[in-house]
Amino acid sequence: DGTYQHQVNPADCVAGNCGPSSWGGLPVKGSDGQYHLFASQFVQNCTLKGWNPGSTVIRATASDPFGPYTFAETVFGTFHHNPTIRKLTPQQSGTPNGLFVIYMIGDDVPPPAGTGNNCNYDAANDPWHLEGHITLAFAESVLGPWTKYNRTILSCGGVNTWEAMVTNPAAYIFENGTTLLYYRGTRWPKDGYERVGVARADSWRGPYGRLSDDPLWGPQDDQVGVVTET
């Protein structure tokens, strides 16, 4: 089906032997004619509940856009997650040869102590809640080297607002370089209601400013169980 997946046995995961798990993925064609898939993959055989801080960004390759894809390298280590890659023209990027840009969440932190099903999220080691750290990286080649921003490109909203934490960036870049950045907001840690907002910048580089203080769409406060995610 074109995705980069691993079939695992839950019983093996309990013993810490389930193998690497992956999440999502978006391919782009390189100048080498190959398709390069950027996806989240968890270290130390962590299961989904250990995605933070076990997630990394990897690159896998295939000769066909539908795969199968083969692991090539780890591009960003723990903790980086939910990469989306864009191939920019010279006009979009403002550079002579164009660029590749990856939007993602996270920052550089040590991997989890556990393995397999024991890779639990440890809030004490994530005081800034890096799920809400939206950043980006860029390179002239899909093979890198990548330059990563050491800052968040969209700050979290105020305490108890619908976007007290922001995450999951998805960018649309117009031909003139104007960029719309869609993102998910929650009132973490108050509740987990998920809403979608949008920010704008004159360039993919930013700075990004919100188009509205209100979300584009999402649940009302009394809509328990409603989930809206980018």
Buried (B, 14 or more C-beta within 10 A) or exposed (E): EBBBBEEBEEEBBEEBBBEBBBBBBBBBEBEEEBBBBBBBBBBBBBBEEBBBBBBBBBBBBBEEEEBEBEBBEBBBBBBBBBBBBBBBEEEBBBEEEBBBBBBBBBBEBEBBEBBBBBBBBEEEBBEEBBBBBBBBBBBBEBBBEBEBBEEBBBEBBEEEBBBBBBBBBBBEBEEEBBBBBBBBBBBBEEEEBBBBBBBBBEBBBBEBEBEEEEBBEBBEEEEEEEEBEB
